[in-house]
Amino acid sequence: MSPESTTSLPSSNTNISKPYSQVHLKRAGKKLLLILPDSEPKEGQKDWVELLQDLKYCLNHHKGTWTPGTAVHLLVENRLMDSRQFHNIGEALDAAELKLTRVFTTRRQTAITAATAGYSVEQETPKRELFPTEISGQGNLNEPLYLKTTVRSGVAIRHPGTIIIQGDVNPGGEVIADGDVIIWGYLRGIAHAGAKGNPECCIMALRMQPTQLRIGEAVARPPGDSPEVFEPEVAYLTTQGIRLKSALNFNKTHIFTVKDKGWTEKNTPNPA
């Protein structure tokens, strides 16, 4: 019996899995979705050892229905996961010739742990029964996601708020935030601020050497020549496109206003 088939990977803006009471494996095109039951306390809730045994049984039962090296997306919803548990899952998937590449979670600490372990992460916005209809607007951002790690090639960090990284973003790494992107280190990969279209967001890095910058819908690539002197810089959007400026007193010398449905940069004099 092959893993249950589905046509496409669900959007990160929706509840990507119904609540399962046990480990569940589903096919999503060329990928596999590995869904763990939610960790809310319930009578008869299985502990981690039992869930790991269920996972190994599931993988062994379906072995041979995928090609070696198939990518796996792990859906953990609100489950709190630690580094040991991610290691256990990684080992089980390696034994089945599968590769864990991305983690979907609604839990902040699980997102941090997964990113620190080197996995691509999407922290979803949980559905709240108090707000049955989606609320639009740029002010509805999650709390900032703080990571102390290096974002390596092939790893993508996504978050519906501001992302703050203490570490470097290597070439091939991606940081995608609905809010601002702040890199306390080298930015050599791709950074996208205001990913849902907010042109007021900005990108800051101690060393700005990106392969691509995106703010809202605007895209910019770095110039061919590297600057002679590096300093902390901020990338922001003007009517002429994405511009870079020294981070020194940036917030004190620049404000943004809406004018004729376009965004206009306004300079204010430095204080004496």
Salt bridges, closest charged atoms under 4 A:
GLU4 OE1 - HIS24 NE2 2.98
ASP54 OD2 - LYS46 NZ 2.64
ASP82 OD2 - ARG84 NH2 3.96
GLU91 OE2 - HIS87 NE2 3.06
GLU122 OE2 - ARG102 NH1 3.63
GLU122 OE2 - ARG158 NE 3.30
ASP178 OD2 - LYS196 NZ 3.71
GLU265 OE2 - HIS254 NE2 2.80
